[in-house]
Amino acid sequence: MGNLPIFALGALLRWGLSNLKHLEDRPEISNPTNSWKRLVEGLYLEKSGLSPYDGVVFHEPPLLLSLFSLLEPVLAKYSVLVYILVDLLTCAILCKVAEQEAAHLMEKQKETKSEVHPESSSILMSSNITSTLPKYTAQFYLLNPFLMVNAAARTSTVWNNLMIAILFLGQARHSRTLATAALAAATYLTLYPIILIVPVSIQIALKEGGGLDRKGAKSVLATVLTTLMFLAALLCISRELSGSWQFLFSTYGFVMTVPELTPNMGIFWYFFTEMFEHFRVFFLCTFQLNLLMYCFPLSIRFWRTPMLLSGTLIGLIAVFKSYPCLGDVGFFLSLLPLFSHLLPFLKQTFLIGGIIIATTALAPILWHLWIYNNSANANYYFAINLFFSTAQIFLVTDLLFAQVKRDFYLKNGYSITEKEKDGRKFILQLK
């Protein structure tokens, strides 16, 4: 009940922004894989008896297309309202995730309190985190301008964010069925969330008492197989709905091969525009594997904090996916309250915040100078997007280093860093 005014304000702001129809054409918000206009075009082609996957316009999976076909009478008049309600539902689920995570953090702190160094008692979490964390989560989500414009532009990223929120809820509740079903659905929609199977498997295995033993391996295998089972079911249903497997090449093949180089806030389009064609396959594999390469080292180092690991991977997906948008970044930023206990150890918040605000303001300006005024070029717009992505990387590394520092100080206290050896003080590093 305490979050009701925030929900009302968030809904009103989204409703007001929905009147700005040009948001649907902004490259930072809409892209070939989530555009509302392309979805409408896909519905029109299907109603006309043509396959939406024959051309190069539509790249959404068949189940989403079927869902919108069923909802077409409602969407014809109330599409904005539907998207706003879905966004509010996502926020409500994240508030539940915050409640579960706060309870888990307090329980873990109680279990390990005897191991805490006396000097570090000041950085222990207070019991009111169970009430404040859901409130801050609602504020970060509903008042996030990136998520506001994402819902107002009616991008399909809204549905993907809903699935990932359900995934987080299943992970927080240690529910294999809920987490794997949502993971399969998110993967089905945008492919990249498949890497979240690692933190989900770790968290469920830890809850079931598994480790680096047969019990842990069985738990991880069960999670992986359950996810694959749900995903296979979704793909088979899609095959029956579309009549062929052609949709695989128009959806996941499109995401992996990046044939359309329409400017967006990612890094793929510029590189592949400038690249010689005979190098394309090599760098395409390099760019796509780049995201996967971070997954396993981070999982080895941060396996004790699977929720932080999930949040980190969401941030990396928002940077390194082939067609990112502000809705991806906004969802990552809305997860930050879950890690509020790391706030005292973040060192680059001013720099990161300044870069994000500056690049968000400059991106539309440089786009206008490039496309409409012809007084700039693609380099300017890409440079701003590159700075924006750099700020996200800084935020991810700052979060991870904050976790390392907090764990270190809880165990060893603060005074150890003041000691000297060979005339030099100890320096804490992220390795």
Phi and psi in degrees as a GROMACS rama.xvg file:
@    title "Ramachandran Plot"
@    xaxis  label "Phi"
@    yaxis  label "Psi"
@TYPE xy
-67.6177  -24.5435  GLY-2
-89.8663  -1.04302  ASN-3
-58.9515  -44.288  LEU-4
-60.8576  -36.6396  PRO-5
-65.856  -42.0045  ILE-6
-63.0587  -42.0177  PHE-7
-64.689  -43.4587  ALA-8
-64.3159  -43.3873  LEU-9
-60.9505  -40.416  GLY-10
-66.1614  -42.3521  ALA-11
-64.648  -41.688  LEU-12
-63.6857  -41.4857  LEU-13
-65.3504  -40.1207  ARG-14
-63.6878  -41.5645  TRP-15
-64.7857  -42.4676  GLY-16
-68.7353  -23.1962  LEU-17
-65.7053  -17.1695  SER-18
-74.8835  -14.2878  ASN-19
-87.4535  86.2142  LEU-20
-65.343  -21.7054  LYS-21
-69.7912  -12.8823  HIS-22
-61.2893  -30.226  LEU-23
-67.07  -17.1667  GLU-24
-104.32  -2.34978  ASP-25
-70.594  128.764  ARG-26
-66.9994  -21.8973  PRO-27
-75.1466  -20.3624  GLU-28
-105.86  -50.3197  ILE-29
-107.194  143.856  SER-30
-142.216  177.493  ASN-31
-60.0937  -19.3836  PRO-32
-99.1337  -7.59088  THR-33
-135.797  5.98613  ASN-34
-67.0056  135.367  SER-35
-65.9771  -41.1865  TRP-36
-63.9221  -37.0963  LYS-37
-69.7864  -33.5719  ARG-38
-66.1915  -41.7078  LEU-39
-62.3349  -39.4899  VAL-40
-63.7412  -40.2379  GLU-41
-63.071  -40.1691  GLY-42
-63.663  -40.4236  LEU-43
-64.2977  -42.9181  TYR-44
-63.5617  -40.6484  LEU-45
-66.4588  -41.5744  GLU-46
-65.2  -27.7317  LYS-47
-83.9274  2.36543  SER-48
82.6101  13.2665  GLY-49
-106.344  150.984  LEU-50
-78.2566  124.634  SER-51
-64.3118  -17.364  PRO-52
-94.1364  2.74174  TYR-53
-76.0345  -30.9853  ASP-54
-97.9199  -157.141  GLY-55
-120.074  20.882  VAL-56
-96.2611  -45.4611  VAL-57
-104.14  132.233  PHE-58
-137.289  24.8199  HIS-59
-94.3937  152.355  GLU-60
-70.8653  156.666  PRO-61
-60.9682  -36.1733  PRO-62
-64.142  -38.1425  LEU-63
-66.5452  -39.2741  LEU-64
-63.489  -41.3569  LEU-65
-65.9917  -39.2368  SER-66
-60.2739  -43.5605  LEU-67
-71.7868  -27.845  PHE-68
-65.7193  -40.1881  SER-69
-68.1532  -36.28  LEU-70
-89.5047  4.64031  LEU-71
-55.6782  -41.9881  GLU-72
-59.6263  -35.3539  PRO-73
-77.3989  -43.5747  VAL-74
-66.6118  -26.6117  LEU-75
-58.5326  -32.2906  ALA-76
-113.35  -30.5973  LYS-77
-124.625  33.2798  TYR-78
-61.4117  -41.2953  SER-79
-62.7511  -42.4581  VAL-80
-62.9397  -40.6194  LEU-81
-61.1331  -45.5222  VAL-82
-66.098  -37.9648  TYR-83
-64.8503  -42.9506  ILE-84
-63.936  -39.3832  LEU-85
-63.8732  -40.8251  VAL-86
-64.8667  -40.9532  ASP-87
-65.5318  -37.2893  LEU-88
-62.979  -41.0962  LEU-89
-59.3708  -43.328  THR-90
-64.1526  -42.44  CYS-91
-61.2349  -38.6917  ALA-92
-66.9047  -41.2669  ILE-93
-64.7089  -32.1681  LEU-94
-64.1283  -39.0451  CYS-95
-64.5215  -38.8411  LYS-96
-61.0724  -42.3237  VAL-97
-62.2486  -40.1907  ALA-98
-61.0067  -47.3406  GLU-99
-63.9204  -42.6487  GLN-100
-68.3165  -38.2074  GLU-101
-62.2021  -44.0992  ALA-102
-62.8011  -39.6885  ALA-103
-66.201  -42.6995  HIS-104
-63.4539  -41.4726  LEU-105
-67.1814  -38.8106  MET-106
-65.1942  -42.7132  GLU-107
-65.673  -39.5869  LYS-108
-64.0855  -38.4832  GLN-109
-64.908  -38.3406  LYS-110
-69.2896  -33.5543  GLU-111
-104.742  10.2991  THR-112
-62.952  -31.815  LYS-113
-67.3484  -19.0579  SER-114
-94.0486  -3.33923  GLU-115
-77.8883  135.421  VAL-116
-66.9439  141.518  HIS-117
-56.2266  -31.0039  PRO-118
-71.6631  -15.782  GLU-119
-102.226  12.5319  SER-120
-63.3863  -24.5013  SER-121
-71.5709  -18.7946  SER-122
-100.46  7.26414  ILE-123
-71.3029  147.525  LEU-124
-76.0957  143.489  MET-125
-86.6452  160.691  SER-126
-68.9133  -19.286  SER-127
-74.3175  -0.231739  ASN-128
-62.6751  -27.4302  ILE-129
-66.9907  -23.6847  THR-130
-100.593  -31.6509  SER-131
-81.9078  -31.1815  THR-132
-63.1534  -45.7806  LEU-133
-61.7351  -36.0613  PRO-134
-65.3532  -46.1194  LYS-135
-66.0203  -35.8952  TYR-136
-62.8215  -44.8239  THR-137
-61.169  -42.218  ALA-138
-65.4215  -44.6819  GLN-139
-65.0543  -33.4801  PHE-140
-81.4627  -53.1214  TYR-141
-73.5422  -27.0399  LEU-142
-102.348  13.9302  LEU-143
-80.485  116.031  ASN-144
-62.2089  -30.8368  PRO-145
-64.1335  -40.6769  PHE-146
-76.7996  -28.8362  LEU-147
-62.4736  -50.8287  MET-148
-69.9066  -28.1391  VAL-149
-63.7618  -43.9339  ASN-150
-72.6597  -39.076  ALA-151
-64.4079  -32.8321  ALA-152
-84.1234  -3.20182  ALA-153
57.4322  45.2671  ARG-154
-80.5424  154.312  THR-155
-72.991  -5.60514  SER-156
-60.8644  -26.7504  THR-157
-57.8731  -41.5034  VAL-158
-72.1956  -37.1298  TRP-159
-65.0662  -41.2621  ASN-160
-62.7956  -35.2212  ASN-161
-63.0097  -44.1192  LEU-162
-64.9513  -39.6232  MET-163
-68.9912  -36.1068  ILE-164
-62.4453  -42.1486  ALA-165
-63.7154  -38.0267  ILE-166
-58.3665  -46.751  LEU-167
-61.3522  -37.4095  PHE-168
-65.714  -44.2401  LEU-169
-62.3459  -38.2804  GLY-170
-66.9514  -42.2454  GLN-171
-66.2353  -32.9426  ALA-172
-90.7529  0.576267  ARG-173
57.8848  37.3842  HIS-174
-98.895  109.129  SER-175
-63.8774  -43.08  ARG-176
-62.7575  -49.4735  THR-177
-64.9353  -46.0385  LEU-178
-65.1929  -44.5733  ALA-179
-72.088  -35.0132  THR-180
-64.5505  -44.06  ALA-181
-68.0547  -37.6928  ALA-182
-62.8914  -43.5473  LEU-183
-62.2131  -41.275  ALA-184
-66.545  -42.0086  ALA-185
-65.6384  -40.074  ALA-186
-64.7706  -39.5871  THR-187
-61.1185  -35.5887  TYR-188
-78.5051  -44.0049  LEU-189
-134.034  0.933957  THR-190
74.7053  -50.0758  LEU-191
-62.6614  -30.7186  TYR-192
-61.1213  -5.3185  PRO-193
-58.1247  -27.9946  ILE-194
-68.8418  -15.5036  ILE-195
-71.3443  -5.97647  LEU-196
-63.3316  -25.7839  ILE-197
-68.4833  -56.8181  VAL-198
-64.7068  -33.1836  PRO-199
-62.943  -45.3067  VAL-200
-62.668  -40.6765  SER-201
-64.6003  -46.3791  ILE-202
-64.7552  -42.3222  GLN-203
-67.7914  -38.9198  ILE-204
-64.305  -40.5896  ALA-205
-63.9481  -40.1089  LEU-206
-65.3025  -34.6015  LYS-207
-84.8889  7.48755  GLU-208
81.1488  15.0855  GLY-209
-87.9551  157.692  GLY-210
-144.772  -142.363  GLY-211
-83.3099  59.6677  LEU-212
-144.173  -174.146  ASP-213
-64.5514  -37.0022  ARG-214
-64.0099  -43.2092  LYS-215
-64.9752  -40.4336  GLY-216
-63.5993  -39.6496  ALA-217
-64.3422  -41.0455  LYS-218
-64.1429  -45.6281  SER-219
-63.0097  -42.7537  VAL-220
-62.838  -40.0867  LEU-221
-63.3897  -40.7997  ALA-222
-65.0646  -44.7606  THR-223
-64.0121  -46.1391  VAL-224
-65.4328  -38.2578  LEU-225
-64.4953  -41.657  THR-226
-62.0444  -46.3429  THR-227
-63.848  -34.9654  LEU-228
-64.6019  -47.583  MET-229
-62.4644  -42.6545  PHE-230
-65.7763  -41.5139  LEU-231
-62.92  -38.5708  ALA-232
-63.0149  -43.4069  ALA-233
-62.7015  -41.4533  LEU-234
-68.2391  -38.9268  LEU-235
-67.7436  -40.1292  CYS-236
-62.5043  -40.2421  ILE-237
-63.4024  -38.2871  SER-238
-61.3292  -41.0294  ARG-239
-69.0714  -36.7327  GLU-240
-71.5884  -39.9018  LEU-241
-90.3158  -18.3978  SER-242
87.5708  -5.24505  GLY-243
-161.861  175.977  SER-244
-92.5869  11.834  TRP-245
-61.2305  -28.7632  GLN-246
-61.0491  -25.9891  PHE-247
-60.7807  -40.5149  LEU-248
-76.2458  -29.5536  PHE-249
-82.3382  -17.5232  SER-250
-108.09  -74.7969  THR-251
-72.9912  -35.3949  TYR-252
-63.2639  -37.3483  GLY-253
-64.8672  -42.3553  PHE-254
-65.6991  -38.879  VAL-255
-80.6486  -34.8265  MET-256
-94.1026  -14.5865  THR-257
50.4757  59.0416  VAL-258
-75.3577  -27.7898  PRO-259
-98.5051  121.752  GLU-260
-106.791  38.1772  LEU-261
-61.8851  131.087  THR-262
-56.4285  136.241  PRO-263
-147.258  -171.024  ASN-264
-86.509  9.57594  MET-265
-90.8995  -169.949  GLY-266
-112.106  -10.1759  ILE-267
-68.1625  -47.7785  PHE-268
-59.0716  -41.8062  TRP-269
-70.2593  -44.779  TYR-270
-60.4166  -44.8307  PHE-271
-79.6975  -16.9974  PHE-272
-71.0848  -38.9688  THR-273
-86.3994  -11.5189  GLU-274
-85.0911  144.604  MET-275
-68.1461  143.088  PHE-276
-62.5689  -33.5713  GLU-277
-74.0882  -9.79552  HIS-278
-96.1787  -4.82903  PHE-279
-60.9775  -47.639  ARG-280
-62.6132  -42.1866  VAL-281
-60.798  -51.4355  PHE-282
-72.3569  -27.6687  PHE-283
-63.1609  -45.99  LEU-284
-63.3215  -40.4081  CYS-285
-62.8204  -45.6741  THR-286
-65.9177  -41.8726  PHE-287
-71.7993  -35.6699  GLN-288
-76.0623  -18.2117  LEU-289
-55.7417  -44.603  ASN-290
-65.1093  -41.2242  LEU-291
-65.9877  -31.5454  LEU-292
-65.4473  -28.1698  MET-293
-76.9031  -23.9956  TYR-294
-62.8614  -50.9057  CYS-295
-75.5032  -42.3636  PHE-296
-59.67  -41.9957  PRO-297
-65.6278  -35.7042  LEU-298
-67.0861  -36.4596  SER-299
-68.5871  -39.0989  ILE-300
-80.5602  -34.9713  ARG-301
-117.788  35.3154  PHE-302
-67.5052  -21.5129  TRP-303
-75.1313  -16.3048  ARG-304
-125.993  71.1519  THR-305
-63.9314  -27.5961  PRO-306
-68.9746  -41.1397  MET-307
-63.3673  -39.2305  LEU-308
-61.5667  -42.2517  LEU-309
-62.5273  -45.8395  SER-310
-61.8063  -39.273  GLY-311
-63.7545  -43.3505  THR-312
-66.7394  -33.9678  LEU-313
-61.7776  -41.7054  ILE-314
-63.8934  -40.3904  GLY-315
-68.6804  -36.6963  LEU-316
-61.0542  -41.2807  ILE-317
-62.825  -24.2682  ALA-318
-89.7623  -45.0378  VAL-319
-104.231  1.94514  PHE-320
-71.859  158.533  LYS-321
-72.4409  -31.2443  SER-322
-130.563  75.3129  TYR-323
-80.647  168.008  PRO-324
-151.301  172.703  CYS-325
-63.3783  -27.569  LEU-326
-63.1005  -34.1055  GLY-327
-68.1411  -45.7421  ASP-328
-65.997  -42.6252  VAL-329
-60.9218  -38.8237  GLY-330
-65.103  -41.813  PHE-331
-60.5838  -44.8738  PHE-332
-65.1316  -30.9748  LEU-333
-70.5903  -15.0466  SER-334
-84.0639  -11.146  LEU-335
-58.4724  -35.766  LEU-336
-58.4164  -25.6219  PRO-337
-63.8755  -19.6162  LEU-338
-116.796  31.2061  PHE-339
-63.4935  -24.0325  SER-340
-68.6109  -11.7024  HIS-341
-93.276  -5.49939  LEU-342
-54.6468  -42.3901  LEU-343
-61.9226  -16.7136  PRO-344
-104.889  0.411879  PHE-345
-78.7041  131.295  LEU-346
-113.113  -9.71525  LYS-347
-120.743  23.2578  GLN-348
-62.3239  -41.3729  THR-349
-65.3278  -44.9464  PHE-350
-63.1136  -47.3064  LEU-351
-63.6819  -46.9942  ILE-352
-60.556  -42.0741  GLY-353
-63.1451  -42.6785  GLY-354
-65.9309  -43.6123  ILE-355
-63.1927  -44.055  ILE-356
-65.4152  -45.6237  ILE-357
-64.2505  -46.0582  ALA-358
-69.5523  -33.9663  THR-359
-64.1855  -37.7232  THR-360
-75.3462  -35.1313  ALA-361
-82.2218  -26.8759  LEU-362
-57.0006  -50.3102  ALA-363
-63.2318  -33.1379  PRO-364
-65.9579  -47.7913  ILE-365
-69.9486  -31.2456  LEU-366
-62.6196  -43.6641  TRP-367
-64.7895  -42.5007  HIS-368
-63.7029  -35.2903  LEU-369
-77.1495  -51.9872  TRP-370
-81.6753  -40.6521  ILE-371
-100.762  -39.633  TYR-372
-92.6517  -16.8693  ASN-373
56.3426  28.2594  ASN-374
-105.761  5.24207  SER-375
-141.963  -178.866  ALA-376
-138.865  -173.78  ASN-377
-62.9649  -27.7472  ALA-378
-59.8915  -39.5059  ASN-379
-64.4849  -48.5135  TYR-380
-66.426  -41.0603  TYR-381
-65.9922  -37.4565  PHE-382
-59.946  -41.4922  ALA-383
-64.7884  -43.1796  ILE-384
-63.7859  -35.6413  ASN-385
-66.8278  -41.0312  LEU-386
-63.2265  -40.461  PHE-387
-61.5771  -44.8387  PHE-388
-65.792  -36.3069  SER-389
-62.4914  -40.1553  THR-390
-61.6991  -38.9893  ALA-391
-65.2855  -39.8745  GLN-392
-64.0918  -41.9765  ILE-393
-58.4382  -41.5807  PHE-394
-65.1559  -42.6089  LEU-395
-61.6771  -48.9719  VAL-396
-65.9361  -35.3325  THR-397
-64.8727  -40.3183  ASP-398
-62.7818  -45.7733  LEU-399
-65.5388  -43.1665  LEU-400
-67.2319  -33.6375  PHE-401
-62.5193  -39.5575  ALA-402
-64.5625  -41.5667  GLN-403
-62.3849  -45.3879  VAL-404
-65.4169  -42.2936  LYS-405
-63.2389  -44.58  ARG-406
-61.0415  -41.1195  ASP-407
-65.0985  -46.8647  PHE-408
-68.8717  -34.5129  TYR-409
-62.0836  -34.6168  LEU-410
-87.5787  -37.373  LYS-411
-113.963  -9.29531  ASN-412
79.5272  -178.548  GLY-413
-92.3318  -30.086  TYR-414
-65.7752  -23.0954  SER-415
-63.6587  -28.3294  ILE-416
-77.4499  -11.3794  THR-417
-91.1861  -11.1373  GLU-418
-71.8952  154.655  LYS-419
-120.098  146.791  GLU-420
-136.308  120.483  LYS-421
58.0293  36.0904  ASP-422
78.3925  7.84408  GLY-423
-126.333  140.908  ARG-424
-80.4091  155.441  LYS-425
-69.3782  142.995  PHE-426
-122.854  128.586  ILE-427
-85.5723  125.917  LEU-428
-125.078  151.412  GLN-429
-88.646  113.759  LEU-430
